[in-house]
Amino acid sequence: MFDKKRRRLLGAGLAAGIGGAGVWRAWPEQGIVNPCRGALPPRLADHEIVQAAWSGIDAGNVWDCHAHLAGTGDSGSGIWVNPETQSVLHPLQYAQRLFYLNAGCASDKPGRIDHSYVDRMRDLIDGMRPGFKLLLLAFDYSYRDDAAVSLETSSFYTPNEAAARVAKSYPEYFEWAASVHPYRSDCIAALAQAKRDGARAVKWLPAAMGIDPAAKRCDAFYAALATLGLPLITHSGMERAVNAGNQDFGNPLKLRRALEHGVRVVVAHCASLGDDRDLDRGSDGASVSSFSLFARLMDEPRYEGRLFGDLSAMMQLNRAGPALAAVIERGEWHHRLLNGSDYPLPGIMPLYSVNAMVARNYIKPALAPLLTEIRKHNPLLFDFVLKRSLEVNGKRLAPAIFETRAFFTR
């Protein structure tokens, strides 16, 4: 995908971007740039740990429920990225764009970026077991309160049509989830169209998209979601992957409104990062961990069968702490947890540390070299084997967490 010269330039750009954004801390153990190696050699693909990871799991039922469809729109896909992401004057956004494309091993040749990103996903899926699929996420624009598109606060846009087209072109590899902003004047019609086009869910990132999940104006949208039987996958907790406008919109307690309308809500990342206001104690409630609010909702019996969490990104350095330990140990939650990788994030090398997982006693030290090598070839398999290897106080994630197909095909 990238020759050596271009890889060096990419590395310099990434370093400059994260340095300028003030987020540089230390040299990551696997460097900055994804090496984008090809298929795993047999010694890795046939390793007993890799084989054991699939034990008790039907790969045909494994749908990774959190995978981003990214690109630049150079294929005519309709994908759009904010011009600020292409300027070093906006170092954080600039670095985010480079990291995403490098993580997805996208070609840097004009006219090939979108296609190469999809080709790489297919190659990685070929390295899994037959039947494994990715649920590709569309991503709507940010909207203002007056229902107008807000390009200046939108980081990127991946239209429903683009995700549907890829899934239809490669049905053995992909399913897809729509993204429809509830402030749009045509939101109900757009939702119905997405359902007709085969969408399995709807994806929101409220802080970045300008959505208040607790707003009354969302009621009609929630009613339509419930009627159509489409689950809502929505980010909760602090948002750092893209430029976020109002972090308060990520408060898990704001999802009560959707739940009370009968919507099946999947809380992305189990709200495992950041703090939010305890709105159950009023507008002046204390600021507590977002995860503790998610846990409160999970423990309310009335939300059984409605509230779920996905495990995407929970192994990242900034999340792999008490929240991850809790979801592993709380076996009574496991039938309400869904696996997702947050692809291409497992391919962003500084975000994960196998050594940190060893230091926390989440995995055995002997696994570290194997996982490190797998990641250079196949970040999807790395994410899967790592999760299947996690252990906290003798508890592991249940195999059913990975068999998500039934959730999306009800």
Summary of the structure (lengths in Angstrom):
residues: 410
radius of gyration: 20.0
end to end distance: 39.1
largest distance: 57.8
contacts: 1393
relative contact order: 0.13
helix: 46%
strand: 12%
